[in-house]
Amino acid sequence: MSKTVVHVLRHGEVHNPDGILYGRLPGFRLSELGVQMAKAAAQGLADREVVHVVASPLERAQQTAEPIAAQFGLPVGVDERLIESANWFEGKRVSPGDGSFRDPRNWWVLRDPVTPSWGEAYRVIAERMFAALHAARVAAEGREAVLVSHQLPIWTLRRHVERKRLWHDPRRRQCSLASLTTFHFDGAKIVGIGYSEPAAHLVAMSPTARTAKGA
């Protein structure tokens, strides 16, 4: 059976001066540092046999994919299944410690952390991401593919593949800006998962790395 590798890349830092949860909102592009993160991710894949590059339709993901695609002489495909998760708080300022989660007006929205009640169901995110992962495996059979997505969808996909419960503490996600979560296939079977941070030196410079909203 053929050995195929699919790298799932989180986009780089986003220009978000107002500090809102941008989610699926249009117009949120990479910051200057985020552009450098995308280039670092491309450099980290330079010696790989990448034949397929696909990204979420959101600008920040498309921008992150561009240097990788250019490096291998490939177009950037679009897969809607890689998009950021839907979130009721989209467009609002929400961050740990700002009181949003203690505000009684938000309690009904926050009533169910397992589904969750404030956004797209984890199960739905896992299903669409898993389908996108296998589509990339088929497209790059015997070689390698890169998918560019967002933190929550990537982490949900990983937990799904690892057969862990999907609801989790967001503070414990292993999915830094411009990080690679890599799935190794033997035929259609996933036989390994790896994780790397080719832009770690740049993430260390980012004031928003730990609080990036709608990432």
N, C-alpha and C positions, 0 to 999 in steps of 0.2 A: 504493500500500500504506500501511497505517496505521503511524504512529510511536508506539511504546509504550516506556515507561521503567519498569524494575523496580529499585528500590533495595533492596539487601541490607544490613541493619543488624546490626552486632554489638551485643549487649546491653551494659549499663553495668557498672560495678564491682560485685562481689559481696561480701557480708559473709562473710568466711572467716577468722575469728580464729585457727583452728588451722593454717592454711596447708596444707591438704590438696588433692590433686588431686580435685576434686569430680565432674567428668565428668557422668554422668547421674543422680547421686544426688539424691533429692528433698530439699526443705527449704532449698536454697541460694537465698536471695533477694537482691535488690539492697541494697547499703549505702545510707546516706543520700546519700552522694556519687553513687552509682550512679543513684539516683532523679533527682538533678539532671541527670545526664548524659542520661537518657531524655528529660527535659523539653527539654534543649538540642537534642537530635536532632529532637524534634517542632518546635521553633521553626525549625530549619534547613530544614524541609520545609513551612513554613507557606504559602508562595506557590506550592506545587506542586499539581497536579490529581490528588491521590491518591483513588482510588476502591476500593481493595482493600488490606486489612491482614491479614497472616497471620504467625504466629509458631511457633517450636518449642514443644512442650508443656512444656518446663521452666520453672519459676517465673520465673527471671531474664529469660527472653526474653518471657514473657507480660507481665511488669511493664514492660519496656522498650517494648513495643508499645502499652500502654494510653494514654499521653498523645497518641500519634499518632492512634490510632483516635478518641479523644474529640474531638480537634481537628477531625476531618473528619466526625464523627457516624457513625462506622462501628463494626461489631462487630470483635472480634479473632478471626480464624479460627485454627485449629490445623492444622498440617501436620507429621506425624511425620517426614517426609523432611528437615526442617530441624533435627532434633535433633543434639546434640553427638555426636561420634564415640565409639565404645566404646573403652575403654582398660584394659589389664590392671592398671595402677597406680592405678586409681580407688579412692579412699578412703585412699590412702597419702600420706605426706609425701614429695614428690619435687620437687626444684628443682636448677638448675644449681649445681654446686660442693658439694652435700651428700653426695657419695660414692655415691649410689644407682646411678649408671651404671658405677661401678668395682667394685661389690659382686659377687663371683663368683656369688652366689645368683641374680642377675638376668641373668646373661650369656645364658642360653638364651632368655629372653624377648626380649632385645635383639639376637638373632642376625641379624635381617634388617631393615635400615632402609629397604629399598625397598618392601616390601609394605604396611605394616610388620608385624613379627611380634608386636608388643606391643598391637596394637589393630585396629580396623576397617580393612580394606584401603582405600587411597587411591582405588582404582578404584571401589569400591562407594560411597564418600562422593561422589565426583564424579558418578556416575550418578544417585544419588537427589537431589542438589542441583540438577543440571541439569534433571531432570524437574520439580522444584518451581518452578524459575525459569520454565520454559515454561508451566506451569500458571498461574502468576501473570500471565504475559504475555497469555494467552488471557482470563483473568478481567478484566483491565484494558485490553483492546485499545483503542488510540487514546488512552489516558490513562496513569495511573501507579499502580504498586503498591509496597507496602513489605513485605519479608520480614524477620523478625528471627531471626537464627541465632547461630552461635558461630564463634570465630576459625578453627579448623582447617577446618571445613566450608566457610566462606566463602572462605578462601585456596585450598583445593583446587579449589573451583568456578572461581575466577578462573584458576588455572593450567591447568585443563582447557580453558576457553574460549580461552585464549591459546595452547593447544597446546604447553605446556611440560611437561616431565617432572613427575610428581606428587610424588615424594619431594623433600625440600628441607630447608634449614637453618631450623628454627623461629625463630631469632633474626632472620631476614631477612624475616619476614612483614610486609606492609603492611596491617595490619588492627587498628588501635588500638581501645580500648574506645569504644563508641558511634560508631564510624566507619561511613560509607556507601560501599559498593562498588556503583556504579550501572551497569546494563547498558542500553544504548540499542538498540532494535529498529527495523528497517524491515521490516514484515511479521513473518515468523518468523526473520529473519536478524539476528544481533547485529552492529551496525555500529560500536559504540564502547563503551569501558569507562571510567568515571570513578571518582575516589576523593576523599572529603572527610572532614574531622574537625570536625563542628559542636560537639563537646564538648571540643576540644583544651585550652581553658583550664582545664577541670575535670580532665582526664586528667593535666595537669601537677601537680595537687595530690594525685594518688593514689599512695600508697606501694607499691601492688601493681600498678601499670600495666604494669610490665615483667616481672612474675613471676606474673601471674594464672594460676591453675591450673585446668585443666578448663574454660577459657573458651569 
